Amino acid sequence: MANQFQNITSGLAELKNYYQGPMTSQFNDDLPIYRGCEKGKHAWSGYQVIRPIKTRRNPGIGATSDGGSLPSIGRQTTRQAIISAKYNYLRFGITGPMIKASQSDVGSFVRSASYELKEGYTDLKNDVNRQLSWDGTSDLARCNAAVAASTTLVVKGREDTEQALKFLDIGMVVDIYNGSTKVASSVTIDDITSGDANSSTATLTMSAAITVSEDDVIVRANSFGQEVEGLLTQLDGGVTTVFNIDRSAEISFQGNVVDRSGGQLTLDSMQQAFNEAMRRGGPGLSALYCDYDTHRMYQKLLTVDKRYSNTVKGDGGFAAKDKSYLDFNGIPLVADKDCPPRLFFLPKSMIKKYVLCEMEFADETGSMMIAQSGEDSFEVRVRHFFNLFNEKPSASAVLTNYISP
């Protein structure tokens, strides 16, 4: 008889699988802007926050001659900013059998309910972080071209210089808008058939046939116009009414925007934005943040000074204190993964996060686990109700529309 050696294939039943934990997330969960906004957190209750703002000086001042006419009597002009909460939720569900099956290390890597909650908190914070540097309009991406009654959709970034898939993934449920008109409702991204994480365009397979136009906007389902009014709300260069204050009439409430008009990022343009905030709003700039491309561009500008090492330690209001950062005028410059292609100059003390409730369970029934009718399953629902407000946009600035030097 021929020799019979036991090998891995024939002896497979004798072997165990080796499972190596813990679970490893494939995502960047560093949230500088979220951490920074936590420093200016104010709790409140009721319908909305009313914040008094001085918008004009007393005009009753002026020089005159000996015995001449006095200036007309003047007064201060004040307005009331109105900040309403924006309602963000985390929801997940789990069955009774899954709770039991995952209750020990022998049967599972993690306790399923605990893992869903822990990671869900992180996911919600990430989505909120995206909202904090935007303007409340909910944009995730845009349609790259028109399609008619098709389940295939080519998309591009919410801005031309952003990646198509920066905020999109398989399984997301989205709405699509043409202006303020909804043209597709609650469609799921079933697959990504082309395009990688850094592509300017990507092809999606949708759960239903849709008809859209070029540049139609993709948002999370039911979120259009409902998201946090982030930093760009008051630093968009606009004169519309925001937080109940008409910026066309109250010019002191307008932020500072330096538009490079497609030119190269320069140290001089950065200083211009910095100076405009200082000139109009006074001293107080203490935090700078940008996207990663801008961070790379700034580092390129510094090579002429042979400044290859980080020069400032600290949090800049937006990061962990044990990290080092590039600096500008002594202020740490911090890159944030969710930031649009901008460079923000901010006074930390003026950025307020007005919180109605923060990461609270919907436990009015007496338990965080909401039992479902007619089945052995449970929902967990977490609420995060708040909005962001820049108390002094005149003391802030944003640099925009630039390319690499």
Order of alpha helices (4+ residues) and beta strands (2+ residues): alpha-beta-beta-beta-beta-alpha-alpha-beta-beta-beta-beta-beta-beta-beta-beta-beta-alpha-beta-alpha-beta-beta-beta-beta-beta-beta-beta-beta
